[in-house]
């Protein structure tokens, strides 16, 4: 009986993990304030297991993301720009993705929320 309970708990955990990963996929829009005014970014994200791929479109054009990872509701990815590496880390809950943008080897950080785009 104990063996069945452990198996059930393991399967249930994997199921919830898979739902969390798939909840990340899709199109997200986030706006944050900069010295040049409000900037909107569109994130198009795809998930394959724990790998996150996609692109960000904003004031620098469209840039492919790199080093993308998903772990349940946690996401991390980066983009390479003319200004250096910009990293993103955050969590997804429902239609909100809370992100922290980090640049300049962590000297500059900015928190913002991206919302799932409605189709």
URNOR-V116997 format. One record per pair of residues at least 24 apart in sequence whose ideal C-beta (glycine too) atoms are under 6 Angstrom apart, sorted by sequence separation. I is the first residue (numbers start at 1). J is the second residue. If there is no record, write none. Layout:
BEGIN
i=I j=J
i=I j=J
END
This chain:
BEGIN
i=52 j=77
i=21 j=47
i=24 j=70
i=21 j=70
i=24 j=75
i=20 j=72
i=20 j=73
i=17 j=72
i=24 j=92
i=23 j=92
i=28 j=97
i=43 j=114
i=32 j=110
i=32 j=112
i=30 j=112
i=30 j=114
i=28 j=114
i=29 j=115
i=28 j=116
i=29 j=117
i=26 j=116
i=27 j=117
END
